Amino acid sequence: MFVALEPRRLYRQVAEQIRVLIDTGELKPGSRLPPERELAERFSVSRPTVREALIVLEVEGRIQIRMGSGVYISSAPKQPTGVLPNDEGGPLEILQARCLIESGIAEEAARLVTPDGIARIDMLLERMEQSLNDGPVALACDRDFHTAIADIIGNSALKHFTGLIYDTRMSPYFTKLASYFEGPHTWKLALEEHRVIRDAIAAGDPAAAREAMRRHLTLAQKRFSESFEEEPTREH
């Protein structure tokens, strides 16, 4: 039923194979897909790749993800609204790109740090701390934190690019993924990681700033890679 895939935008290919199986009736409405681990083995891909594919299919209305239970074929699937454009990365791919780019930005910011730059960051961190239970505000603070670091360098193109790549998370696919795994607990973790980045930049330590940003975005990617078959850990 499933075949191994070539290593190119694998989550798209996984989504397409499952889409075909649904359209041909091989996967019946109401049936449960095999567990993530089994799907990953059958497609010869990683489990995060399977999760990205499932998010695409849920946005299309073809499947229903039930946290702690599994993934089920929709009883009355919608007509597909179109998959991601060929040149657009998935959520985890975007986070990986941010990790590579923003680690370098944080490193340079530590070399060029100013009191005004740190004051701006401190204001954003304080606002974020007060908004952990308000997802949209926490998200806005998160974006502003990352662009404020780029702003320290004084290069408007870098600041614009940082905001642009951050805003790719506003796609329906990234938003759907975030709906499962973001909450007060994850925003609190992000805030703690932001403070480590802030301290390294304020100390004028480029290596520490680079590592702190790398660790933050790596952990963010890990948080978005939790299993749909287990309830994510949240604070209540």
N, C-alpha and C positions, 0 to 999 in steps of 0.2 A: 504493500500500500504506500509506503514512504520510500524515497530513494535518497542517497547521499547527494550533497550539493557541491558545486564548485565554489571556491573561496572568493566570491565577489558580492559585496552587499548581501551577506547571507540572510539577514532577517527578511529582506524583500523576497528572496527565493523561497524561504520557509512559508511566508505568508501566501505566496502565489500557489504553492503546492497544496496547502490546506484549503485555499479558496477554490481550487479546481475540484478537490474531493467533496467539498460542500455542494458546489454547483452540479456535479454529476450524481449526487445522491449517495455517494459511498459513505459519507459521514451524515448520519440521519439527524434531523431536528430533535433536540432534547437529549441527544447522546453526549456522553462525557468524553473529552479528548483524553488520551493517555497522559500520565503524569509528565511533568516537565523533564525529569531526568530521562525517561524513556524516549520522549520526542527528541531530546538532544542527541541521544545515542543513535536513533534511527536516521536523523538528518546529518549526523557527524558534525554537529556544531555545539557551541557552548550554551548553557542554560540562559544566560542573559540575552543571547541572540534569539532564542525561542520566545522569551518574554517580549522583546521588541516586536516580533512578528505578531504575537497575540494582541498587542496593543493596537496595531494597525487594523487587525480584523475586528476588534471590538468597536473601534471608531466607525468602521463600515457597517456595524450592526450585525455581523455574521456570527459572532460568538458572544457569550456572556461570561465574564470572569466573576466568580464568587469566592471572595477571599476566605481561605480556610477550608474550602470545599473542592474547588477545581474549576475547569473551564468547560463550558457546555455550548453545543451548537444551538443557535437561536431558532426558536420555533417558526418565526416568520421573519427571516432575514431581510433587511432593507436592501435596496439596490445600492451597489457600491458607489461612493461619492468620489472615488479616485484615490489612488495610492500616492505616496510621497513622490514629488518630482525626482527624476533620476539623479539630479545633482544635489539633492538635499539629504543630509545625514540624519540618522536616527538619534534619539535622545542620548544614548550612551556614547555614540560616536561624537556628538557635540560636546559632551562633558570631557571626553578625552582630548579633543582639540583645545578646549579652554584650559585644561591642565597644562598642556605644552606651552601655550601662548602666555597665559597669565602668570605662570611661574617666572618667566623672564621679565615680565612687566613689574612684578613685585620686587625682583632682584634689583632692577634699575631704580625703582622708586626709593629703595633703601639708600641708594647712593646720592639721591637728589632730594631727600626728605627735607621739608620745611616745617616750622611750627604751625603755620596756617594749614598745611596739608594734614597734619596729625589732629589739629583741632576739628577739622571737617570730619575726619574719620570717627573721632570720639563722639561727635554729635550724632552721627548715623548709628553708631553702636548703641548709644543710649536710647535712641528712638526704637531701634530694633528690639531691645530688651523689653520695652514697654508694649511691644506689639506681637509677642510670641503666640498669642491666641487669636490674632487677626491675620489670617493667611495673606490676603492681598497687600496689607501694609508691610508685613514682614518680607514679602517678595520684593516690594518696591525698595525697601531698605537694603536688601541683599544686592539688588542691582546697583543702587547708588554707592554702596561700599566698594564694589569692584571697579566701577568707573572712577570713583574718587582716587583710588590707587593709581590708575592710569593717568589721572589729571595731575598728579604730583610731578610726573615727568615733563609736563608742559608741551606734549605733542598732541595736538587736537585730533590727528588721524588715529592715533592709538586709542584715545578716549572714545572716539566714534566707533572704532572697530570693536572695542570691548563691549560697548552697549549693543552693537549690532549682533554680535555672536551670542550675547546673553539673551537677546530678544527672540532668538530662534526657539527658545523654550516655550514661547507662547503658541506654538503650533498645536492643533488638536491632539496630536499624538503625544507630545511631551506633557500637555495639560492633563490628559487622561492618565498617563503613568504617574504623574505627581499626585493625582487625586487618591491613589492607593497608598502612597508612601510618605507624603508630607503631612506634617501636623506640628503641634506645639513642641513635641519632643525633638523632632528633627531640626526645627528652627533653633531650639536651644543648643543643640550640638553644633549647628552652623555658627551660632553666635560665639560660642567658646572657641571655635577654630578661627573665627575672624579676629578675636582678641590676640591670639598667638601671632597671627600675621601682623597685626597692628604693632605689637610690641617689638617684633623683629625689625620692622621698617623704622619705628621710632628710635631704635637703638643704632640705626645706621649699619645693620648687619646684612649685607646682600645675600650671603649664602643661607643664613637662617630664614630670611624672608622668602627666598625661592623655595626652600624645603617646606616651609609652613603653608605656602599656597599650594604646592604640589600635593601635600598631604590632605589639605582641605578638599580639593576637588577630586582626589582619589577616593576619599571617604564619601563624598557626595555621590560619586558614581556607584560605590558599593551600596549606599542606602537605596538607590534606585534599582538595585539588582536583587532585591529580596524576592523570595518565592511567592507566587500567587497562592500556593497551596498551604501557606502558613499565615496566620494573622500577624501583620507587622506590629512591632512593639511600639506602643504609644502611651503617653501619659494622659490620665483622665482628670 
